[in-house]
Amino acid sequence: MTFQVADAEALPFEDASFDAVLSTFGVMFTPDQPKAAAELARVCRPGGRIGLANWTPEGFVGQMFKTLGRHLPPPPVP
């Protein structure tokens, strides 16, 4: 198994390069999630597997962010 950091919206791999594609708490932060999902599907071979570990709005971390969001200003617009 090899892990590599890459831009989830522009993966530097050929089409159908992998039997399995994994993102652990990364792809969920992409600004363009449909584009990132398309990239994961593009580099995964037909019949391959895509695995994601993500926080959910209902889970502990999601609820913590919701609570923090009520007390912090929004991030600056670039």
Stockholm file with secondary structure:
# STOCKHOLM 1.0

chainA/1-78         MTFQVADAEALPFEDASFDAVLSTFGVMFTPDQPKAAAELARVCRPGGRIGLANWTPEGFVGQMFKTLGRHLPPPPVP
#=GR chainA/1-78 SS CCCCCCCTTSCSSCTTCEEEEEEESSGGGCSCHHHHHHHHHHHEEEEEEEEEECCCTTSHHHHHHHHHHTTSCCCCCC
#=GC SS_cons        CCCCCCCTTSCSSCTTCEEEEEEESSGGGCSCHHHHHHHHHHHEEEEEEEEEECCCTTSHHHHHHHHHHTTSCCCCCC
//
